[in-house]
């Protein structure tokens, strides 16, 4: 909003008009320290095992592991990567007080075909010298990942990109389920769903189990890919996740799918037969 070279107004006056201090305009945000990045990775790994740990218990866990950290520091880092204990708040982001929240539509629903229900979520992806956020859209019936995007911020734009790609490639579901994070309650996201004629469903506050299938996806991705590597760049992360997603959809058998892959179950539900490449193999 502030244009130092183009505007006839001074920077001081422009800052006054948009109600920010001049020091805020000149401030350059610094990244997290190597120690904080390590702590964030350790917090994320432990949270996958104990999603009920709040900042107090997580700080105790880190101190027992030899890291001298305060609860205040742990709380800030947990918020930074979007982790909230399941008994308090949703895991991804804080609900925006001015955004409309929609009722949960999946309780007791018989989900018996592909494209009946899709869901989405955001998770934190650690790197050697930083971190990214990952959003994915999954088909509940087949567990197939329909689209995904990486971002260095939790802005709604990368969530919208994933949504639009999934609709373009696979049509549209009857119901789309999310948590109450501000990205998914935003006008841009909900309006895109409404314009496509998709019914909106949202988890209850703190009820991560309402979106359990994508929580399981995150667990598998992190233990089978992310935690096994130390990705240094965003390009490496993207290649690693892309390779794992292809394996997950096309090659990895699921016990909950009677040993079939998500691609096989999705294709059989939509077309009434297994994919051609499966039969050829």
Secondary structure per residue as TSV (DSSP state, phi and psi in degrees):
chain	resnum	aa	ss	phi	psi
A	1	X	-	360.0	-26.5
A	2	X	-	-96.1	128.6
A	3	X	-	-119.0	96.2
A	4	X	T	-61.5	-37.0
A	5	X	T	-96.6	-25.0
A	6	X	T	-93.9	-32.2
A	7	X	-	-80.5	147.9
A	8	X	S	-80.3	-13.6
A	9	X	S	-82.7	150.3
A	10	X	-	-71.0	160.5
A	11	X	H	-61.5	-38.1
A	12	X	H	-59.6	-44.8
A	13	X	H	-68.4	-39.3
A	14	X	H	-63.0	-40.1
A	15	X	H	-63.6	-39.4
A	16	X	H	-63.6	-38.7
A	17	X	H	-68.7	-30.5
A	18	X	T	-100.9	9.2
A	19	X	T	62.7	43.6
A	20	X	-	-129.6	157.5
A	21	X	-	-78.7	154.7
A	22	X	H	-65.3	-33.4
A	23	X	H	-65.0	-31.6
A	24	X	H	-65.6	-35.9
A	25	X	H	-66.0	-39.2
A	26	X	H	-84.1	-12.4
A	27	X	-	-69.0	135.0
A	28	X	-	-111.4	118.7
A	29	X	-	-66.2	136.7
A	30	X	-	-101.1	149.1
A	31	X	-	-72.9	173.3
A	32	X	-	-71.8	149.4
A	33	X	-	-69.6	159.2
A	34	X	H	-55.1	-37.3
A	35	X	H	-65.5	-43.6
A	36	X	H	-64.1	-37.7
A	37	X	H	-63.8	-38.9
A	38	X	H	-64.1	-45.9
A	39	X	H	-62.0	-39.2
A	40	X	H	-62.8	-39.9
A	41	X	H	-66.1	-43.8
A	42	X	H	-64.0	-40.2
A	43	X	H	-62.3	-44.2
A	44	X	H	-63.7	-43.4
A	45	X	H	-62.9	-43.4
A	46	X	H	-69.1	-34.6
A	47	X	H	-66.4	-30.1
A	48	X	H	-63.5	-30.0
A	49	X	H	-87.0	-36.5
A	50	X	-	-132.2	75.9
A	51	X	T	-68.4	-2.4
A	52	X	T	-94.1	-0.6
A	53	X	-	-73.3	123.4
A	54	X	-	-89.1	-172.1
A	55	X	H	-64.6	-35.0
A	56	X	H	-64.9	-49.6
A	57	X	H	-70.0	-34.2
A	58	X	H	-67.6	-38.0
A	59	X	H	-63.8	-40.1
A	60	X	H	-62.4	-42.2
A	61	X	H	-61.1	-44.0
A	62	X	H	-68.0	-38.2
A	63	X	H	-65.8	-38.3
A	64	X	H	-65.5	-25.6
A	65	X	T	-87.0	2.5
A	66	X	T	99.9	11.0
A	67	X	-	-106.5	122.3
A	68	X	-	-83.8	94.9
A	69	X	-	-132.1	150.0
A	70	X	-	-93.9	160.7
A	71	X	H	-62.5	-37.5
A	72	X	H	-60.4	-42.1
A	73	X	H	-66.4	-43.5
A	74	X	H	-63.3	-40.9
A	75	X	H	-60.3	-43.1
A	76	X	H	-64.3	-43.1
A	77	X	H	-68.0	-37.0
A	78	X	H	-64.4	-40.2
A	79	X	H	-67.8	-35.3
A	80	X	H	-60.3	-38.8
A	81	X	T	-99.9	7.6
A	82	X	T	77.7	33.3
A	83	X	-	-107.7	126.3
A	84	X	-	-133.3	132.1
A	85	X	-	-57.9	143.6
A	86	X	T	-65.4	-19.5
A	87	X	T	-88.1	-0.8
A	88	X	T	-117.2	-57.3
A	89	X	S	-144.7	164.8
A	90	X	-	-59.0	156.3
A	91	X	S	-81.2	-18.4
A	92	X	S	-96.7	-62.7
A	93	X	-	-150.1	161.8
A	94	X	-	-74.2	139.5
A	95	X	-	-63.0	135.6
A	96	X	-	-79.5	125.4
A	97	X	T	-62.4	-21.5
A	98	X	T	-98.9	-1.6
A	99	X	S	-91.1	142.7
A	100	X	-	-72.6	138.1
A	101	X	-	-109.0	133.7
A	102	X	-	-100.1	154.5
A	103	X	-	-71.3	156.9
A	104	X	-	-79.7	123.4
A	105	X	-	-105.9	-0.1
A	106	X	-	-98.6	-8.6
A	107	X	T	-65.4	119.8
A	108	X	T	80.1	2.0
A	109	X	-	-78.5	133.5
A	110	X	-	-83.4	105.8
A	111	X	-	-94.9	106.2
A	112	X	-	-127.4	13.5
A	113	X	S	-158.8	158.6
A	114	X	T	-70.2	154.7
A	115	X	T	63.1	18.6
A	116	X	S	-85.1	-44.6
A	117	X	E	-138.3	127.8
A	118	X	E	-112.7	157.3
A	119	X	E	-145.3	165.3
A	120	X	E	-145.1	162.6
A	121	X	E	-164.7	166.6
A	122	X	E	-120.1	139.8
A	123	X	E	-136.0	164.7
A	124	X	E	-93.5	134.2
A	125	X	E	-118.9	110.7
A	126	X	E	-77.2	147.2
A	127	X	E	-126.3	177.5
A	128	X	T	-64.9	-40.6
A	129	X	T	-127.1	34.3
A	130	X	E	167.6	-158.8
A	131	X	E	-159.9	160.6
A	132	X	E	-133.2	169.3
A	133	X	E	-113.6	141.2
A	134	X	E	-119.9	131.4
A	135	X	E	-116.5	142.0
A	136	X	E	-139.1	151.5
A	137	X	E	-117.8	128.9
A	138	X	E	-126.1	143.8
A	139	X	E	-86.3	123.5
A	140	X	T	-64.1	-41.0
A	141	X	T	-67.4	-46.8
A	142	X	T	-97.4	-11.7
A	143	X	-	67.1	12.1
A	144	X	-	-72.5	133.1
A	145	X	E	-81.0	117.4
A	146	X	E	-88.0	-33.2
A	147	X	E	-164.9	161.2
A	148	X	E	-157.6	157.5
A	149	X	E	-146.1	148.2
A	150	X	E	-107.1	149.9
A	151	X	E	-151.9	154.8
A	152	X	S	-93.3	4.8
A	153	X	S	-144.4	164.7
A	154	X	-	-96.2	38.2
A	155	X	-	-72.2	155.7
A	156	X	H	-70.1	-19.7
A	157	X	H	-60.8	-41.9
A	158	X	H	-72.9	-25.8
A	159	X	H	-68.7	-40.1
A	160	X	H	-64.9	-40.0
A	161	X	H	-60.2	-44.3
A	162	X	H	-64.5	-41.4
A	163	X	H	-62.8	-47.7
A	164	X	H	-65.6	-36.1
A	165	X	H	-66.3	-42.4
A	166	X	H	-62.5	-42.4
A	167	X	H	-65.6	-40.4
A	168	X	H	-63.7	-41.2
A	169	X	H	-82.6	-33.5
A	170	X	H	-125.8	8.2
A	171	X	-	86.2	-138.2
A	172	X	-	-145.0	151.2
A	173	X	-	-88.2	168.7
A	174	X	S	-73.1	-41.7
A	175	X	E	-131.1	139.9
A	176	X	E	-120.7	121.1
A	177	X	E	-109.0	135.7
A	178	X	E	-137.8	176.6
A	179	X	-	-88.6	-169.0
A	180	X	S	-96.9	21.4
A	181	X	-	-61.7	149.8
A	182	X	H	-62.3	-26.6
A	183	X	H	-63.9	-40.2
A	184	X	H	-88.6	-18.8
A	185	X	H	-92.4	-4.0
A	186	X	S	-63.8	156.4
A	187	X	H	-61.1	-41.3
A	188	X	H	-60.1	-42.9
A	189	X	H	-74.0	-50.2
A	190	X	H	-66.7	-33.7
A	191	X	H	-68.2	-35.6
A	192	X	H	-61.9	-40.6
A	193	X	H	-66.1	-43.3
A	194	X	H	-64.1	-42.8
A	195	X	H	-63.2	-27.5
A	196	X	T	-87.1	-1.4
A	197	X	T	75.3	28.7
A	198	X	-	-100.1	132.1
A	199	X	E	-75.6	139.9
A	200	X	E	-102.4	130.8
A	201	X	E	-126.6	140.6
A	202	X	E	-132.4	140.9
A	203	X	-	-60.3	154.1
A	204	X	-	-68.4	156.2
A	205	X	T	-60.6	119.5
A	206	X	T	80.1	1.2
A	207	X	-	-93.2	74.8
A	208	X	G	-60.6	-27.1
A	209	X	G	-65.2	-20.7
A	210	X	G	-64.9	-20.8
A	211	X	G	-123.6	44.0
A	212	X	H	-65.0	-32.0
A	213	X	H	-66.3	-39.6
A	214	X	H	-76.9	-25.0
A	215	X	H	-64.7	-38.6
A	216	X	H	-66.8	-35.7
A	217	X	H	-60.2	-46.5
A	218	X	H	-59.9	-42.3
A	219	X	H	-61.5	-46.4
A	220	X	H	-63.9	-45.5
A	221	X	H	-59.0	-44.5
A	222	X	H	-72.1	-40.4
A	223	X	H	-78.8	-27.3
A	224	X	H	-96.5	-12.3
A	225	X	T	-136.6	-63.3
A	226	X	G	-63.7	-47.9
A	227	X	G	-75.2	-13.3
A	228	X	G	-87.3	-12.2
A	229	X	-	-127.1	159.2
A	230	X	-	-116.5	85.1
A	231	X	-	-69.7	134.7
A	232	X	-	-98.1	-30.5
A	233	X	S	-128.9	164.5
A	234	X	H	-62.6	-34.9
A	235	X	H	-64.3	-39.4
A	236	X	H	-66.0	-41.6
A	237	X	H	-60.8	-46.0
A	238	X	H	-60.9	-44.6
A	239	X	H	-65.1	-42.2
A	240	X	H	-63.8	-45.3
A	241	X	H	-67.6	-39.7
A	242	X	H	-60.9	-43.2
A	243	X	H	-63.3	-42.7
A	244	X	H	-68.2	-39.7
A	245	X	H	-62.9	-39.8
A	246	X	H	-63.9	-41.0
A	247	X	H	-64.3	-43.8
A	248	X	H	-62.0	-46.0
A	249	X	H	-73.3	-42.2
A	250	X	H	-103.4	-22.7
A	251	X	T	-124.2	-22.6
A	252	X	-	-86.7	110.3
A	253	X	-	-71.1	144.9
A	254	X	-	-112.8	129.5
A	255	X	G	-63.7	-34.1
A	256	X	G	-71.5	-13.2
A	257	X	G	-109.4	23.9
A	258	X	T	57.7	37.5
A	259	X	T	84.4	0.7
A	260	X	-	-85.7	167.5
A	261	X	-	-96.2	160.2
A	262	X	H	-57.5	-40.2
A	263	X	H	-59.0	-43.4
A	264	X	H	-64.7	-45.0
A	265	X	H	-67.3	-42.0
A	266	X	H	-63.4	-48.7
A	267	X	H	-62.9	-41.2
A	268	X	H	-64.9	-36.0
A	269	X	H	-71.0	-39.6
A	270	X	H	-79.3	-45.2
A	271	X	H	-106.4	-11.9
A	272	X	S	84.4	10.3
A	273	X	S	-156.0	165.3
A	274	X	-	-73.4	158.0
A	275	X	-	-58.2	148.7
A	276	X	H	-58.7	-40.1
A	277	X	H	-65.4	-27.6
A	278	X	H	-70.3	-43.4
A	279	X	H	-65.9	-38.7
A	280	X	H	-64.3	-36.2
A	281	X	-	-68.1	360.0
